[in-house]
Amino acid sequence: MVLFLATTFGTVLAQHKEINPNIDSEWRFIRSQEMNLLSGSFYSFEFPAEKGFDYIFNLTHNQDKVYAAISVFDMQDRLVKKVVLNESNSSCDLAFDVDASATYRVVVGITDPKGSKGTAITSQFSLIRRIKI
């Protein structure tokens, strides 16, 4: 019984994640989705964002190396922020904030460094946020 409670308690603690425990502000998951992205393709998603928060889009994948790009646009197609990584190791992050509470669009592109198109790349795409410090 004691072992069961200790295991359950450890599991509950493992689900709480802070990006930087030295800062008195918690990051919270907004959306997370596993996807099979096709190499050489771009994907576009809309999401709501509020002024006064810091955001991070994170793209992780199952390849040794890929070329990855993440861009965030407002609904008038003005660029908010972008990151382009050549041969990123297992993860690509884009940290940003917004000027106004509204709907925004994120565009994600991923390509195998060999240039092969249409190859499925299993990926995890997450959006997290915290109150702006």
C-alpha positions as CSV (number, residue, x, y, z in Angstrom):
1,M,0.0,0.0,0.0
2,V,2.8,2.4,0.9
3,L,4.7,1.6,-2.3
4,F,1.5,2.2,-4.4
5,L,1.0,5.7,-2.8
6,A,4.7,6.6,-3.3
7,T,4.4,5.5,-7.0
8,T,1.2,7.5,-7.5
9,F,2.7,10.6,-5.7
10,G,5.8,10.4,-8.0
11,T,3.6,10.1,-11.1
12,V,1.6,13.2,-10.1
13,L,4.8,15.2,-9.5
14,A,6.2,14.1,-12.8
15,Q,3.2,15.7,-14.7
16,H,4.0,19.2,-13.3
17,K,6.7,20.8,-15.4
18,E,8.3,24.2,-15.1
19,I,10.6,25.5,-17.8
20,N,12.9,27.5,-15.4
21,P,12.3,26.8,-11.7
22,N,14.4,29.8,-10.7
23,I,11.6,32.1,-12.1
24,D,8.4,32.5,-10.1
25,S,6.2,31.9,-13.2
26,E,4.7,28.6,-14.5
27,W,4.6,27.6,-18.1
28,R,1.3,25.9,-19.0
29,F,0.4,23.7,-22.0
30,I,-2.1,25.3,-24.3
31,R,-2.1,22.7,-27.0
32,S,-0.1,19.6,-27.9
33,Q,-0.6,17.3,-30.8
34,E,1.3,14.4,-32.4
35,M,1.3,14.6,-36.2
36,N,2.9,12.9,-39.2
37,L,4.3,15.8,-41.2
38,L,5.3,15.1,-44.8
39,S,8.9,16.1,-45.6
40,G,8.9,19.1,-47.9
41,S,5.5,20.4,-46.9
42,F,4.2,23.4,-44.9
43,Y,1.3,23.3,-42.5
44,S,-0.8,26.2,-41.2
45,F,-2.8,26.3,-38.0
46,E,-4.8,29.1,-36.3
47,F,-4.7,29.7,-32.6
48,P,-5.9,32.3,-30.1
49,A,-3.3,34.3,-28.2
50,E,-3.6,36.9,-25.5
51,K,-1.5,40.0,-24.9
52,G,0.5,39.8,-21.6
53,F,1.8,36.3,-22.1
54,D,5.0,34.8,-23.3
55,Y,4.5,31.8,-25.7
56,I,6.7,29.0,-27.0
57,F,6.0,26.7,-30.0
58,N,8.0,23.5,-29.8
59,L,8.4,21.0,-32.6
60,T,10.1,17.7,-31.8
61,H,10.6,14.9,-34.3
62,N,11.8,11.4,-34.7
63,Q,14.6,12.1,-37.2
64,D,18.4,12.5,-36.5
65,K,18.4,15.8,-38.4
66,V,15.8,17.9,-40.3
67,Y,15.5,21.4,-41.7
68,A,12.7,23.1,-39.8
69,A,10.9,26.4,-39.9
70,I,8.2,27.9,-37.6
71,S,6.6,31.3,-38.3
72,V,3.8,33.1,-36.5
73,F,1.7,35.7,-38.4
74,D,-1.3,37.9,-37.4
75,M,-4.5,37.6,-39.4
76,Q,-3.3,40.4,-41.7
77,D,-0.3,38.2,-42.6
78,R,2.2,40.4,-40.8
79,L,5.1,38.4,-39.4
80,V,5.2,38.3,-35.6
81,K,8.3,36.0,-35.3
82,K,10.0,33.2,-37.1
83,V,12.8,30.7,-36.7
84,V,14.6,28.6,-39.3
85,L,16.9,25.8,-38.3
86,N,19.2,23.9,-40.6
87,E,19.8,20.4,-39.4
88,S,18.1,20.9,-36.1
89,N,18.6,18.1,-33.6
90,S,15.4,16.6,-32.2
91,S,13.7,19.9,-31.4
92,C,12.9,23.4,-32.7
93,D,11.6,26.2,-30.5
94,L,10.0,29.6,-31.3
95,A,9.6,32.0,-28.4
96,F,7.3,35.0,-29.0
97,D,4.7,37.4,-27.6
98,V,1.9,39.2,-29.3
99,D,0.9,42.9,-29.4
100,A,-2.9,42.3,-29.1
101,S,-5.3,39.5,-28.0
102,A,-6.5,37.9,-31.3
103,T,-6.3,34.9,-33.5
104,Y,-2.9,34.2,-35.0
105,R,-1.6,31.7,-37.6
106,V,1.5,29.5,-37.2
107,V,3.2,28.0,-40.3
108,V,5.4,24.9,-39.8
109,G,7.7,23.4,-42.4
110,I,9.9,20.4,-42.1
111,T,12.3,18.8,-44.6
112,D,14.5,15.8,-44.5
113,P,18.2,17.0,-45.1
114,K,18.4,14.4,-48.0
115,G,15.8,16.5,-49.8
116,S,13.3,13.6,-50.1
117,K,9.7,14.8,-50.3
118,G,6.6,13.1,-49.0
119,T,8.4,11.1,-46.3
120,A,6.3,11.0,-43.1
121,I,8.1,12.5,-40.1
122,T,6.5,11.7,-36.8
123,S,6.4,15.0,-34.8
124,Q,5.0,16.5,-31.6
125,F,3.9,20.1,-31.9
126,S,3.2,22.0,-28.6
127,L,2.2,25.5,-27.6
128,I,3.0,26.6,-24.0
129,R,2.5,30.0,-22.3
130,R,3.1,31.9,-19.1
131,I,2.2,35.3,-17.8
132,K,4.7,37.9,-19.1
133,I,7.4,38.8,-16.5
